Every structure is written in C-alpha cells, then in structure tokens.
Amino acid sequence: MTKTSLSLQIMRLLTALLTFTMLAGCKFPADPDDTTKVVRSSVLRVGALTQTLDDVDADAIALVAEALQAELEFVTADPHTLFALLENGEIHLVAGRIPANTPFAADVALTDPVGHVVLGGDTEDQVLALRKGENRFLITVNRAIRGLME
C-alpha cells in the first residue's frame, strides 16, 4: 500500500469518526420548550377558531390526544388572540378549517394536511397550526394524523 493511499484511508476514517461524533451529540428533532413532554399524559390545549370544529379537525385532534394520552382542553377566541397564545406557548395547537396558505404560515408550524377546505371556490389543504420550532411535537402530531388524507 502506498503512503498516499494510507493517508487517504486515515483521512476517510477520521472524517467518518468526526461525522459520527457530531451526529451523536445532536438531539434533533427537539422541542426547545418541551411541548411533547408537557402534553404527554397531561392536557393538550387546543385553540379553536370556530365554536364547533368540523369532523376533519375533530378527528385529527382526537388522534393527537390519543397518541399523547392527553386530555383535551379547548380555548376559543379570535384568530389573532389564538395565534398569540400559541406563540407564547399557552396553547399547543390551533384548529378550525385552517388552509395551508394561511396568512399566519410564516409565524407557525403547519401539519401535514388533515383534509381539504374550500375558500372562495378554491380547494386548499386543511392543516393544524403548532408553535414554531417545536419539531418533535410537529413530528408526533404528523405521525398521529397520518392516514387521514388516504
């Protein structure tokens, strides 16, 4: 074996070790504010944009609560208040015929589609809104609602 090929093998090994070490230290996906941990076996606080949620939203929320073994608590208010409560972590998600192209999309995390909503003659994907940055919670919610669109 030549000195060059041995050096190349050592560099590859060191690169692999460095990459493994860096990945082992990652805790992705993470919840900076521990939403998943806070909700699990406790209370899932849902902001409802409508007094009565439609079947699509109700089914999705029931699946999330079941997956987290959480009791449901609903909060109703106007959209701006609910999204402010969500941003402050006072509620865990917002539901109520939210289209995927909601004007709040830049400020929240949106789930995978749970259904469809018709707005002004156009059909949009219907989603739930969660607190931005709570990635483990988003993944948990998306796993819980998987299959609703099938």
C-alpha atoms as a printed R data frame, in Angstrom:
    type eleno elety resid chain resno       x      y      z
1   ATOM     1    CA   MET     A     1   0.000  0.000  0.000
2   ATOM     2    CA   THR     A     2   1.377  3.414 -0.900
3   ATOM     3    CA   LYS     A     3   1.853  6.237  1.533
4   ATOM     4    CA   THR     A     4  -0.771  8.319 -0.350
5   ATOM     5    CA   SER     A     5  -3.475  5.632 -0.185
6   ATOM     6    CA   LEU     A     6  -2.751  5.065  3.515
7   ATOM     7    CA   SER     A     7  -3.084  8.805  4.178
8   ATOM     8    CA   LEU     A     8  -6.335  8.857  2.218
9   ATOM     9    CA   GLN     A     9  -7.738  5.941  4.257
10  ATOM    10    CA   ILE     A    10  -6.762  7.630  7.520
11  ATOM    11    CA   MET     A    11  -8.461 10.864  6.385
12  ATOM    12    CA   ARG     A    12 -11.640  8.954  5.477
13  ATOM    13    CA   LEU     A    13 -11.634  7.221  8.846
14  ATOM    14    CA   LEU     A    14 -11.137 10.485 10.703
15  ATOM    15    CA   THR     A    15 -13.908 12.133  8.681
16  ATOM    16    CA   ALA     A    16 -16.267  9.260  9.446
17  ATOM    17    CA   LEU     A    17 -15.426  9.396 13.155
18  ATOM    18    CA   LEU     A    18 -15.885 13.164 13.282
19  ATOM    19    CA   THR     A    19 -19.232 12.922 11.472
20  ATOM    20    CA   PHE     A    20 -20.454 10.161 13.790
21  ATOM    21    CA   THR     A    21 -19.375 12.120 16.868
22  ATOM    22    CA   MET     A    22 -21.177 15.248 15.684
23  ATOM    23    CA   LEU     A    23 -24.367 13.357 14.884
24  ATOM    24    CA   ALA     A    24 -24.312 11.518 18.206
25  ATOM    25    CA   GLY     A    25 -24.425 14.867 20.002
26  ATOM    26    CA   CYS     A    26 -27.494 16.065 18.114
27  ATOM    27    CA   LYS     A    27 -30.922 15.868 19.713
28  ATOM    28    CA   PHE     A    28 -32.885 16.513 16.561
29  ATOM    29    CA   PRO     A    29 -35.773 16.704 16.441
30  ATOM    30    CA   ALA     A    30 -36.083 18.722 19.613
31  ATOM    31    CA   ASP     A    31 -38.698 20.770 21.419
32  ATOM    32    CA   PRO     A    32 -36.952 23.828 22.863
33  ATOM    33    CA   ASP     A    33 -39.942 24.361 25.153
34  ATOM    34    CA   ASP     A    34 -40.622 20.633 25.731
35  ATOM    35    CA   THR     A    35 -44.149 20.694 24.258
36  ATOM    36    CA   THR     A    36 -44.265 16.938 23.667
37  ATOM    37    CA   LYS     A    37 -43.111 16.214 27.213
38  ATOM    38    CA   VAL     A    38 -45.514 18.777 28.715
39  ATOM    39    CA   VAL     A    39 -48.542 17.420 26.836
40  ATOM    40    CA   ARG     A    40 -47.827 13.670 27.118
41  ATOM    41    CA   SER     A    41 -50.161 12.078 29.697
42  ATOM    42    CA   SER     A    42 -51.425 15.530 30.620
43  ATOM    43    CA   VAL     A    43 -53.520 18.148 28.781
44  ATOM    44    CA   LEU     A    44 -53.499 19.118 25.104
45  ATOM    45    CA   ARG     A    45 -54.691 22.740 24.924
46  ATOM    46    CA   VAL     A    46 -56.326 23.424 21.555
47  ATOM    47    CA   GLY     A    47 -57.242 26.826 20.217
48  ATOM    48    CA   ALA     A    48 -60.487 26.513 18.260
49  ATOM    49    CA   LEU     A    49 -61.151 29.115 15.585
50  ATOM    50    CA   THR     A    50 -64.789 28.055 15.393
51  ATOM    51    CA   GLN     A    51 -67.250 27.327 18.195
52  ATOM    52    CA   THR     A    52 -67.724 23.801 16.850
53  ATOM    53    CA   LEU     A    53 -64.867 22.155 14.980
54  ATOM    54    CA   ASP     A    54 -65.729 20.269 11.799
55  ATOM    55    CA   ASP     A    55 -65.308 16.493 11.696
56  ATOM    56    CA   VAL     A    56 -61.911 16.730  9.978
57  ATOM    57    CA   ASP     A    57 -60.387 18.893 12.713
58  ATOM    58    CA   ALA     A    58 -62.160 16.999 15.499
59  ATOM    59    CA   ASP     A    59 -60.870 13.647 14.206
60  ATOM    60    CA   ALA     A    60 -57.327 14.979 13.814
61  ATOM    61    CA   ILE     A    61 -57.263 16.428 17.326
62  ATOM    62    CA   ALA     A    62 -58.692 13.229 18.795
63  ATOM    63    CA   LEU     A    63 -55.885 11.244 17.125
64  ATOM    64    CA   VAL     A    64 -53.252 13.623 18.510
65  ATOM    65    CA   ALA     A    65 -54.709 13.458 22.020
66  ATOM    66    CA   GLU     A    66 -54.838  9.663 21.816
67  ATOM    67    CA   ALA     A    67 -51.229  9.429 20.606
68  ATOM    68    CA   LEU     A    68 -50.091 11.613 23.504
69  ATOM    69    CA   GLN     A    69 -52.507 10.047 26.023
70  ATOM    70    CA   ALA     A    70 -53.686 13.563 26.810
71  ATOM    71    CA   GLU     A    71 -56.970 15.090 27.874
72  ATOM    72    CA   LEU     A    72 -58.363 17.803 25.613
73  ATOM    73    CA   GLU     A    73 -58.986 21.374 26.668
74  ATOM    74    CA   PHE     A    74 -60.393 23.876 24.177
75  ATOM    75    CA   VAL     A    75 -59.900 27.630 24.072
76  ATOM    76    CA   THR     A    76 -61.988 29.763 21.703
77  ATOM    77    CA   ALA     A    77 -61.072 33.263 20.612
78  ATOM    78    CA   ASP     A    78 -60.411 35.336 17.528
79  ATOM    79    CA   PRO     A    79 -57.536 34.216 15.271
80  ATOM    80    CA   HIS     A    80 -55.067 36.892 16.393
81  ATOM    81    CA   THR     A    81 -55.582 36.047 20.054
82  ATOM    82    CA   LEU     A    82 -55.268 32.301 19.456
83  ATOM    83    CA   PHE     A    83 -52.101 32.640 17.399
84  ATOM    84    CA   ALA     A    84 -50.612 34.927 20.080
85  ATOM    85    CA   LEU     A    85 -51.458 32.296 22.725
86  ATOM    86    CA   LEU     A    86 -49.834 29.667 20.515
87  ATOM    87    CA   GLU     A    87 -46.693 31.730 20.067
88  ATOM    88    CA   ASN     A    88 -46.457 32.243 23.849
89  ATOM    89    CA   GLY     A    89 -46.895 28.514 24.484
90  ATOM    90    CA   GLU     A    90 -50.194 28.955 26.331
91  ATOM    91    CA   ILE     A    91 -51.937 26.605 23.902
92  ATOM    92    CA   HIS     A    92 -50.384 23.718 21.954
93  ATOM    93    CA   LEU     A    93 -52.161 23.863 18.619
94  ATOM    94    CA   VAL     A    94 -54.800 25.771 16.696
95  ATOM    95    CA   ALA     A    95 -57.565 24.167 14.619
96  ATOM    96    CA   GLY     A    96 -60.584 25.350 12.697
97  ATOM    97    CA   ARG     A    97 -60.590 24.954  8.929
98  ATOM    98    CA   ILE     A    98 -57.087 26.426  8.562
99  ATOM    99    CA   PRO     A    99 -55.911 26.460  4.943
100 ATOM   100    CA   ALA     A   100 -52.274 25.606  4.240
101 ATOM   101    CA   ASN     A   101 -51.873 29.081  2.711
102 ATOM   102    CA   THR     A   102 -52.951 30.842  5.918
103 ATOM   103    CA   PRO     A   103 -51.505 34.320  6.408
104 ATOM   104    CA   PHE     A   104 -50.120 33.042  9.743
105 ATOM   105    CA   ALA     A   105 -47.948 30.422  7.979
106 ATOM   106    CA   ALA     A   106 -44.759 32.460  8.419
107 ATOM   107    CA   ASP     A   107 -45.264 32.582 12.194
108 ATOM   108    CA   VAL     A   108 -46.316 28.998 12.966
109 ATOM   109    CA   ALA     A   109 -45.555 25.417 12.012
110 ATOM   110    CA   LEU     A   110 -48.207 23.686  9.922
111 ATOM   111    CA   THR     A   111 -49.001 19.998  9.991
112 ATOM   112    CA   ASP     A   112 -49.380 17.706  7.062
113 ATOM   113    CA   PRO     A   113 -52.862 18.028  5.525
114 ATOM   114    CA   VAL     A   114 -55.747 16.587  7.515
115 ATOM   115    CA   GLY     A   115 -58.358 17.296  4.854
116 ATOM   116    CA   HIS     A   116 -59.479 19.952  2.403
117 ATOM   117    CA   VAL     A   117 -61.197 23.279  2.859
118 ATOM   118    CA   VAL     A   118 -62.968 25.297  0.162
119 ATOM   119    CA   LEU     A   119 -62.324 29.028  0.249
120 ATOM   120    CA   GLY     A   120 -63.734 31.333 -2.399
121 ATOM   121    CA   GLY     A   121 -64.266 28.436 -4.769
122 ATOM   122    CA   ASP     A   122 -60.688 27.164 -4.398
123 ATOM   123    CA   THR     A   123 -59.838 23.940 -2.605
124 ATOM   124    CA   GLU     A   124 -56.889 24.147 -0.220
125 ATOM   125    CA   ASP     A   125 -55.274 21.615  2.083
126 ATOM   126    CA   GLN     A   126 -56.623 21.873  5.622
127 ATOM   127    CA   VAL     A   127 -53.972 21.830  8.376
128 ATOM   128    CA   LEU     A   128 -53.422 22.368 12.081
129 ATOM   129    CA   ALA     A   129 -51.093 25.080 13.389
130 ATOM   130    CA   LEU     A   130 -48.443 24.468 16.047
131 ATOM   131    CA   ARG     A   131 -45.811 26.548 17.753
132 ATOM   132    CA   LYS     A   132 -42.833 27.184 15.511
133 ATOM   133    CA   GLY     A   133 -39.641 25.366 16.496
134 ATOM   134    CA   GLU     A   134 -41.272 22.541 18.441
135 ATOM   135    CA   ASN     A   135 -40.063 19.972 15.915
136 ATOM   136    CA   ARG     A   136 -40.515 16.813 17.996
137 ATOM   137    CA   PHE     A   137 -44.103 17.871 18.705
138 ATOM   138    CA   LEU     A   138 -44.707 18.519 14.995
139 ATOM   139    CA   ILE     A   139 -43.378 15.071 14.087
140 ATOM   140    CA   THR     A   140 -45.510 13.465 16.822
141 ATOM   141    CA   VAL     A   141 -48.632 15.263 15.551
142 ATOM   142    CA   ASN     A   142 -47.905 14.364 11.915
143 ATOM   143    CA   ARG     A   143 -47.467 10.696 12.860
144 ATOM   144    CA   ALA     A   144 -50.753 10.765 14.775
145 ATOM   145    CA   ILE     A   145 -52.709 12.242 11.856
146 ATOM   146    CA   ARG     A   146 -51.055 10.069  9.199
147 ATOM   147    CA   GLY     A   147 -53.693  8.366  7.106
148 ATOM   148    CA   LEU     A   148 -56.433 10.998  7.414
149 ATOM   149    CA   MET     A   149 -55.949 12.024  3.790
150 ATOM   150    CA   GLU     A   150 -55.946  8.463  2.407
